[in-house]
Amino acid sequence: MPNWDGFSIRDYLREEYSAPVFVDNDVNLMALGELWRLQRSLQNFLVIKVGTGIGCGIVCHGEVYRGANGSAGDVGHICVDTAGPRCHCGNLGCVETMAAGPAISRLATEAAMSGESELLAACLADKGIITPEDVSQASRNGDAAANRIIQHTGNLIGQMLASVVNFFNPSHVFIGGGITRVGPLFLASVRQSVYQRSLALSTRHLEIQYTPLAEQAGLVGAGVLAMQETLKKRGFGR
């Protein structure tokens, strides 16, 4: 992250507020929010956030797993096409650069400019940009190009997830972020790709759905993090 590397957000906020400060990334907080909602009834699940980027919150044995240096779950840079476009990380074909929100907008703009979609072309002419929500609306109106884009990106994310599912064997995968506004076609495409590519033993009881907490997941998780860490400092709980 340009200009942010090495900057301590926690120390900066500590100088501004007379309160304890705890920092975590958005998708870990979403996972923590879902864990709280479930009252720890699920012990091993994933939360995938698809927005401007793609990340994964990992719950293992009832705890959010962050890895040795806090970077666990950075699945957006798993390669899904060695001949794909270059990602901002420097590698080719990362799922983030091919299937996140900006990629959906880019593919839709290409479809509009090439004449593949009158609906998307009209949207581009009217607004100057096409958002993933515009693609979703075009899909609901029966636009073939929009449907193809949603299915394509869902398949790519499912391809990435299949590897993660084979490795981790979660009971559930919850998908959140701005992509949830795209609708059921995206979710169906992800499911189809995961079930086709993952081992039967890994998917026998696997459930893939949008996050029940929706846009509140991260907010709930932030509250839980503050509460849990404060209690730990006072000698309560784990």
C-alpha positions in Angstrom: 0.0 0.0 0.0 1.9 3.1 -1.2 2.8 5.6 1.5 1.2 3.4 4.2 4.0 0.8 4.6 5.3 0.9 8.1 2.8 3.5 9.3 1.2 2.5 12.6 -2.5 3.3 12.5 -2.8 2.1 16.0 -0.2 4.4 17.4 -1.6 7.4 15.4 -5.1 6.8 16.8 -3.8 6.3 20.4 -2.4 9.8 20.2 -5.9 11.1 19.2 -8.1 9.2 21.6 -7.8 8.2 25.2 -8.9 4.7 24.6 -7.4 1.3 23.8 -7.0 0.8 20.0 -7.1 -2.5 18.2 -6.5 -2.9 14.4 -7.4 -5.8 12.1 -8.2 -6.0 8.4 -11.8 -5.9 7.1 -12.3 -9.6 6.2 -10.9 -10.8 9.5 -13.4 -8.6 11.2 -16.2 -10.0 9.0 -15.1 -13.5 10.0 -15.2 -12.5 13.6 -18.6 -11.0 13.2 -20.0 -14.2 11.7 -18.3 -16.3 14.4 -20.1 -14.1 17.0 -23.4 -14.4 15.2 -23.0 -18.2 15.1 -22.1 -18.2 18.8 -19.1 -20.4 17.9 -21.4 -23.2 16.6 -19.3 -23.5 13.5 -15.6 -24.2 14.2 -14.0 -24.2 10.7 -15.3 -21.8 8.0 -14.2 -19.1 5.5 -15.4 -15.6 4.8 -14.5 -14.4 1.3 -14.8 -10.7 0.7 -15.1 -9.6 -3.0 -15.0 -5.8 -3.5 -12.3 -3.7 -5.0 -10.0 -6.6 -3.9 -10.5 -10.2 -2.7 -9.5 -11.5 0.7 -10.4 -14.3 3.0 -11.0 -14.5 6.7 -10.2 -18.0 8.2 -11.9 -19.4 11.2 -10.0 -22.5 12.4 -11.1 -24.4 15.6 -13.4 -21.5 16.6 -10.7 -18.8 16.3 -9.8 -16.3 13.6 -6.5 -17.5 12.1 -4.1 -14.8 11.1 -0.9 -16.7 10.3 2.7 -16.1 11.4 2.8 -12.4 10.3 -0.9 -11.5 10.0 -1.2 -12.1 6.3 -3.1 -15.4 6.2 -6.0 -15.4 3.8 -4.6 -13.2 1.1 -6.2 -15.3 -1.6 -6.7 -12.5 -4.0 -3.2 -13.2 -5.4 -3.8 -16.8 -6.1 -3.2 -17.3 -9.9 -6.1 -18.5 -12.0 -4.5 -17.8 -15.4 -0.8 -17.7 -16.0 -1.5 -15.7 -19.2 -3.8 -13.3 -17.5 -3.3 -9.5 -17.0 -0.6 -8.2 -14.7 -1.8 -7.6 -11.1 -0.6 -4.6 -9.1 1.4 -7.1 -7.0 3.5 -7.7 -10.1 2.4 -11.2 -11.0 0.2 -12.3 -13.8 -3.4 -13.7 -13.6 -4.2 -13.1 -10.0 -7.9 -13.7 -9.3 -8.2 -10.2 -7.8 -7.2 -8.5 -11.0 -9.5 -10.8 -13.1 -12.6 -11.1 -11.0 -12.9 -8.4 -8.3 -15.2 -5.3 -8.7 -12.8 -3.3 -11.0 -12.5 -6.3 -13.3 -16.3 -6.6 -13.6 -16.5 -2.9 -14.5 -13.6 -3.3 -17.0 -15.2 -6.3 -18.7 -18.6 -4.5 -18.8 -17.0 -1.4 -20.4 -15.3 -3.5 -23.0 -18.7 -5.2 -23.8 -20.4 -1.8 -24.1 -17.7 -0.3 -26.3 -17.6 -3.4 -28.6 -21.4 -3.3 -29.2 -22.0 -6.6 -27.3 -24.6 -5.0 -25.0 -27.0 -2.2 -25.8 -27.9 -1.9 -22.1 -24.3 -1.5 -20.9 -23.6 0.9 -23.8 -26.5 3.1 -22.7 -25.3 3.0 -19.1 -21.8 4.0 -20.1 -23.1 6.8 -22.3 -25.4 8.1 -19.5 -23.0 7.8 -16.5 -19.5 7.6 -18.1 -18.7 4.5 -16.0 -20.2 1.1 -15.4 -20.3 -0.3 -11.9 -20.8 -4.0 -10.8 -24.3 -2.9 -9.7 -25.0 -1.7 -13.2 -23.9 -5.1 -14.5 -26.2 -6.8 -12.0 -29.1 -4.7 -13.1 -28.4 -5.4 -16.8 -28.3 -9.1 -15.9 -31.6 -9.0 -14.2 -33.0 -7.3 -17.4 -31.8 -10.3 -19.4 -28.6 -8.9 -20.9 -26.6 -11.8 -22.3 -23.2 -9.9 -22.0 -23.8 -9.0 -18.3 -24.8 -12.6 -17.6 -21.6 -13.8 -19.2 -19.4 -11.4 -17.2 -21.0 -12.4 -13.9 -20.7 -16.1 -14.7 -17.1 -15.7 -15.8 -16.0 -13.9 -12.7 -17.9 -16.3 -10.5 -16.2 -19.2 -12.2 -12.8 -17.7 -11.6 -13.4 -17.0 -7.9 -14.8 -20.6 -7.6 -11.6 -21.9 -9.3 -9.6 -20.1 -6.6 -11.9 -21.3 -3.8 -11.7 -24.9 -5.0 -8.0 -25.0 -4.1 -8.6 -23.3 -0.7 -11.5 -25.8 0.0 -9.3 -28.8 -0.8 -6.6 -27.5 1.5 -8.7 -26.3 4.4 -11.9 -28.4 4.2 -14.3 -25.8 5.8 -17.9 -26.6 6.6 -19.1 -23.3 5.2 -17.9 -20.5 2.9 -19.6 -17.2 3.4 -19.2 -14.6 0.6 -19.5 -10.9 1.4 -18.5 -7.5 0.2 -19.9 -5.4 -2.6 -20.3 -8.5 -4.8 -23.4 -9.6 -2.8 -25.4 -6.9 -4.6 -24.7 -8.7 -8.0 -27.3 -11.3 -7.1 -27.9 -15.1 -7.3 -26.2 -15.7 -10.7 -22.8 -14.9 -9.2 -23.3 -17.2 -6.2 -24.5 -20.0 -8.5 -21.4 -19.7 -10.7 -19.1 -19.8 -7.7 -20.9 -22.9 -6.3 -20.7 -24.7 -9.7 -17.0 -24.0 -10.1 -16.2 -25.1 -6.5 -18.2 -28.3 -6.7 -16.7 -29.2 -10.1 -13.1 -28.6 -9.1 -12.9 -29.6 -5.4 -12.6 -33.2 -4.1 -15.9 -34.9 -3.3 -14.8 -35.5 0.3 -14.2 -31.7 0.7 -17.6 -30.7 -0.7 -19.8 -33.5 0.6 -21.2 -31.2 3.4 -19.9 -27.9 2.2 -22.3 -24.9 2.2 -21.6 -21.8 0.1 -23.8 -18.7 0.7 -23.7 -15.0 1.1 -22.8 -13.7 4.5 -26.0 -13.6 6.7 -24.8 -10.4 8.4 -24.3 -8.8 4.9 -22.8 -5.3 5.2 -23.0 -5.3 9.0 -20.4 -8.2 9.3 -17.3 -6.0 9.6 -19.0 -3.6 11.9 -20.1 -6.4 14.2 -16.7 -7.9 14.1 -15.0 -4.6 15.0 -17.2 -4.4 18.1 -16.4 -8.0 19.0 -12.6 -7.4 18.6 -12.7 -4.3 20.8 -14.7 -6.2 23.5 -12.6 -9.4 23.4 -9.2 -7.6 23.4 -10.3 -5.3 26.2 -11.5 -8.3 28.3 -8.2 -10.1 27.6 -6.2 -7.1 28.9 -8.3 -7.2 32.1 -7.6 -10.9 32.5 -11.0 -12.3 31.3 -11.4 -14.9 28.6 -9.0 -16.0 26.0 
